[in-house]
Amino acid sequence: MDVDLKARLIAGFRWLDPGPRSTHLVSDVSGWWRDPVVLANVGDALAGLFAADRPTVVVSPEVTGFIVGPLAAAALGTGFVEAYKDTRHRKVVMEMIWGQSAPDYRGRVLGLGVRAGRLAAGDRVLIVDDWAVTGAQIGALRAALARGGVDVVGAAVIVDGCAPSTAARLGVRGLLRQAELPS
């Protein structure tokens, strides 16, 4: 990865304290999207983590994955398939393949689903997202994608905060380790 991109990712990040009722700080990555150099280069950098594995499609979970996923897909010359979080407020009108997460960093269990008709047997999927801490969402996507008969080559993230054993089990590679971010 370009050292300038890494420096810009670190400079464009900050932790926010949402107040006394919160149990954790909230990451603010909005500085990344305001920086045109980050936007121009982060897709190539994420794609480069798995380019040798020749993915044929990128799958990313909402919300921030809908920014970084298409950037990585464009860099790889592949298509993009969005993954939706299970919600009672919205229905996707197409057959979905679902996976359920283990508890995430907030203790939530989430369902994540992809449109079945957008994947084909033999696809080599790269999961792309901005951040991984517990790997819960990546694990849910891997479960859903396995039901779809596709091969997952790994997961490319901007920030890898996973335990090394979790990153190895899920195939997570990051541009940064969470410990590199300002505290």
C-alpha positions as CSV (number, residue, x, y, z in Angstrom):
1,M,0.0,0.0,0.0
2,D,1.1,3.5,-0.8
3,V,2.5,5.1,2.4
4,D,0.7,8.3,1.6
5,L,-2.7,6.5,1.6
6,K,-2.0,4.9,4.9
7,A,-1.0,8.3,6.4
8,R,-4.2,9.9,5.0
9,L,-6.4,7.1,6.4
10,I,-4.9,7.7,9.8
11,A,-5.2,11.5,9.6
12,G,-8.8,11.3,8.3
13,F,-10.0,9.2,11.3
14,R,-11.1,10.0,14.8
15,W,-12.9,8.5,17.8
16,L,-16.1,10.3,19.0
17,D,-17.6,10.0,22.5
18,P,-21.4,9.8,22.0
19,G,-22.1,10.6,25.6
20,P,-22.5,9.2,29.1
21,R,-25.1,6.5,28.1
22,S,-22.7,4.9,25.6
23,T,-20.5,1.9,26.4
24,H,-18.0,2.6,23.7
25,L,-16.5,5.3,21.5
26,V,-17.8,5.6,17.9
27,S,-15.4,5.6,14.9
28,D,-15.7,8.6,12.6
29,V,-14.4,7.8,9.1
30,S,-16.1,10.7,7.4
31,G,-12.7,12.3,6.8
32,W,-11.9,9.4,4.5
33,W,-14.7,10.2,2.1
34,R,-14.0,13.9,2.1
35,D,-10.4,13.3,1.0
36,P,-10.2,12.9,-2.8
37,V,-6.9,11.1,-2.6
38,V,-8.4,8.4,-0.3
39,L,-11.4,8.0,-2.7
40,A,-9.1,7.7,-5.7
41,N,-6.8,5.1,-4.1
42,V,-8.6,3.0,-1.5
43,G,-10.4,0.8,-4.0
44,D,-7.0,-0.1,-5.7
45,A,-5.4,-0.7,-2.3
46,L,-8.3,-3.0,-1.1
47,A,-8.3,-4.9,-4.4
48,G,-4.5,-5.3,-4.2
49,L,-4.9,-7.3,-1.0
50,F,-6.5,-10.2,-3.0
51,A,-5.8,-9.4,-6.7
52,A,-3.7,-12.6,-7.0
53,D,-6.8,-14.7,-5.9
54,R,-8.7,-13.5,-9.0
55,P,-12.1,-12.6,-7.5
56,T,-15.0,-12.4,-10.0
57,V,-17.3,-10.4,-7.8
58,V,-17.2,-8.2,-4.7
59,V,-19.8,-8.5,-2.0
60,S,-20.1,-5.8,0.7
61,P,-22.5,-5.2,3.7
62,E,-24.4,-2.0,4.1
63,V,-23.8,0.8,4.9
64,T,-20.1,1.7,4.4
65,G,-19.5,-1.4,2.4
66,F,-21.7,0.2,-0.3
67,I,-18.9,2.9,-0.6
68,V,-15.8,0.7,-0.5
69,G,-17.2,-2.3,-2.3
70,P,-17.8,-0.7,-5.6
71,L,-14.4,1.1,-5.5
72,A,-12.7,-2.3,-5.0
73,A,-14.8,-4.0,-7.7
74,A,-14.0,-1.3,-10.2
75,A,-10.3,-1.7,-9.4
76,L,-10.6,-5.5,-9.9
77,G,-12.7,-5.2,-13.1
78,T,-15.5,-7.2,-11.4
79,G,-19.1,-6.7,-10.5
80,F,-20.5,-5.8,-7.1
81,V,-23.3,-7.4,-5.1
82,E,-24.7,-5.6,-2.1
83,A,-25.4,-7.5,1.2
84,Y,-28.3,-6.3,3.3
85,K,-28.7,-6.4,7.0
86,D,-32.0,-8.0,8.1
87,T,-34.5,-5.3,9.0
88,R,-38.2,-5.2,9.5
89,H,-38.3,-1.7,8.0
90,R,-37.3,-2.7,4.5
91,K,-37.9,-5.7,2.3
92,V,-35.7,-6.6,-0.7
93,V,-38.0,-7.9,-3.5
94,M,-35.9,-10.8,-4.7
95,E,-34.9,-14.2,-3.4
96,M,-32.2,-13.8,-0.7
97,I,-29.6,-16.1,0.7
98,W,-29.1,-15.3,4.5
99,G,-26.5,-16.0,7.1
100,Q,-26.6,-15.1,10.8
101,S,-23.8,-13.5,12.6
102,A,-22.3,-14.4,16.0
103,P,-22.6,-11.5,18.4
104,D,-20.8,-8.4,17.1
105,Y,-18.8,-5.9,19.1
106,R,-22.0,-4.4,20.5
107,G,-23.5,-7.9,21.3
108,R,-25.9,-7.7,18.4
109,V,-26.8,-10.8,16.3
110,L,-27.4,-9.8,12.7
111,G,-28.8,-11.5,9.6
112,L,-27.0,-10.6,6.4
113,G,-28.3,-11.5,3.0
114,V,-27.4,-11.3,-0.7
115,R,-29.6,-11.5,-3.7
116,A,-29.4,-15.2,-4.9
117,G,-29.8,-14.3,-8.5
118,R,-26.8,-12.1,-8.5
119,L,-24.3,-14.9,-7.7
120,A,-23.4,-17.9,-9.9
121,A,-21.8,-21.2,-9.1
122,G,-18.1,-20.8,-9.6
123,D,-18.0,-17.2,-8.6
124,R,-15.0,-16.2,-6.6
125,V,-16.2,-13.7,-4.0
126,L,-14.2,-11.0,-2.3
127,I,-15.9,-9.6,0.8
128,V,-15.0,-5.9,1.2
129,D,-15.8,-3.6,4.1
130,D,-14.4,-0.7,6.0
131,W,-13.8,-2.4,9.4
132,A,-13.6,-5.8,11.1
133,V,-13.4,-6.2,14.9
134,T,-15.1,-9.5,15.8
135,G,-15.5,-10.7,12.2
136,A,-19.2,-11.4,13.0
137,Q,-20.6,-9.8,9.8
138,I,-17.9,-11.4,7.6
139,G,-18.7,-14.8,9.2
140,A,-22.4,-14.2,8.4
141,L,-21.7,-13.3,4.8
142,R,-19.4,-16.4,4.4
143,A,-22.3,-18.6,5.7
144,A,-24.8,-17.0,3.3
145,L,-22.3,-17.2,0.4
146,A,-21.6,-20.9,1.1
147,R,-25.4,-21.5,0.8
148,G,-25.1,-19.8,-2.7
149,G,-22.4,-22.3,-3.9
150,V,-19.7,-19.7,-4.4
151,D,-16.1,-19.6,-3.3
152,V,-15.0,-16.9,-0.9
153,V,-11.4,-15.9,-1.5
154,G,-11.2,-13.7,1.6
155,A,-12.2,-10.3,3.1
156,A,-10.4,-7.0,2.4
157,V,-11.0,-4.3,5.0
158,I,-9.6,-0.8,5.6
159,V,-9.1,-1.5,9.4
160,D,-8.5,-4.9,10.7
161,G,-9.2,-5.0,14.5
162,C,-9.7,-8.8,14.6
163,A,-7.8,-11.1,16.8
164,P,-5.1,-12.8,14.6
165,S,-6.8,-16.2,15.0
166,T,-10.1,-14.7,13.8
167,A,-8.5,-12.9,10.9
168,A,-6.8,-16.1,9.8
169,R,-10.0,-18.2,10.1
170,L,-12.1,-15.7,8.1
171,G,-9.3,-14.7,5.6
172,V,-9.3,-11.0,6.7
173,R,-6.6,-8.8,5.3
174,G,-6.5,-5.1,6.2
175,L,-4.8,-1.9,5.0
176,L,-4.4,-0.9,8.7
177,R,-4.4,-2.6,12.0
178,Q,-6.8,-0.9,14.5
179,A,-3.8,-0.3,16.8
180,E,-2.3,2.0,14.2
181,L,-5.2,4.5,14.6
182,P,-5.0,7.3,17.1
183,S,-6.5,6.5,20.5
